[in-house]
Amino acid sequence: MAEALAFELHSLLLRDIAAASGMQFQGLRWAASHLRRSRVICPAFAKRLAQLDDTCAVLRHISVVSARLLANQLSEALRSLVPGDEDGR
């Protein structure tokens, strides 16, 4: 449900920006950057649009394999924080 909401909102906002500006953008991050530079939106709002764009990019490409790989990479990196645990045990 949250995934569908994020994609629907992303699509709606991108279409609205394109209609209002007369320009097409590859994603909300680019659109937000353009609107911020044009002083149409404030930097904080541009950041929120970029975050939504990033969220949708992750949702489009996430898989069980990539999720496991990310979790494993973090576990491996965190092992260095445990004193005296050089061998990973």
Secondary structure, DSSP 4 states (H G I P E B T S, - for coil): -HHHHHHHHHHHHHHHHHHHHS---SSHHHHHHHHHHTTSS-HHHHHHHHHHHHHHHHHHH--HHHHHHHHHHHHHHHGGGSTT-TT--
